[in-house]
Amino acid sequence: MEATITNKAEVISHINGFLADEFEVDIDTIQPEANLAQTLNLDSLDYIDLVVMTESNFGFKVKAEDFPGIKTFSDFYNYVTAKLGLQDG
């Protein structure tokens, strides 16, 4: 993890940055209630990339069974924030 992340706002900013870069989407299309898979045009291999990027950026293991509940960017932000033990803010 490059930067020390201390709150949910930093989690969101960091996630949006690496997703926009990796999946070559305009950062403005990444909205909290937007569908993650549709916005990023994810296929099964992209999900593997997403898991690897999440693990390398945040330093925790992602379990495959965690992903079915993640539909929107907001779900993803909440998942990462919870795994890091951070508060909203």
N, C-alpha and C positions, 0 to 999 in steps of 0.2 A: 504494500500500500504506500503510495507516494506521499500523500498528505495525511495529517492527523485529522480525522473527521470526528466532530464532537456533537453534532446535532442533525436532526432530520433535514433541515434546509441544505446543509452541506452534502448529505447523502444524495438528495435529489439533484443538486447541481453536478455532482461527480458522475452519477448514473447517466444523466442526460448528455453530458459531454462525451463519455466513452461510447454510448449507444449511437449518438449522431455520427461520430467518427467511424466506428466499426461497420455500421449498417448503412452508411452513406445516405442518411435522411436529414432533412432540414430540422434543426433543433426546435423550431417553432411548431412542428407537427407533433412533437412529444408533449402531450397534455395529460394531466393526471387521470382523467376518465376515459382516455382513448384506449382502444384495444391494442395491447402490446404486440400480439402476433400479426395483426393486420397492418398496423402502422409500420412495423419493421419488416414486414413481408417474410416472416420466419418460416423456415422448413425444419425438418427434424435435425439436420446438421447444424443449422443456425442455433437451435436450442443448446446443442453441445457447446458451441462457441460462447453463448450467453452464460452458461454455467462456468466455463473456464474463466471468462472475463470477470465474472462476479467473484469467484474464488481468488483470483490473482489481485483484484482491486481492493477487496475487503478482508482477505485473510481468513475466511471460514469455509468449511466444506458445505456444498449444496447437495441436498438429497433429492433424488429424482421424484420422490413422492411429494415433495414440497411444491413442485411446479404446477400440478393441475389446478390448484386454487388461485394461481396468479393469472388473472385475466387482463387487468388494466395496469397502466404505469403506476397508479396509486397503490395497487396491490403489491407490486414489486418494491416500491419505496418502503411500504410498511413492513414487508418481509425482511428486507436488508436492515432497516432500522431496528427491528426486533432482534434479529440475529446478532447485531452489534451491541445490543443492550442500551440503546440510546433513547432519549426522550424526544418528544416532538419539540420543534422550536427552530 
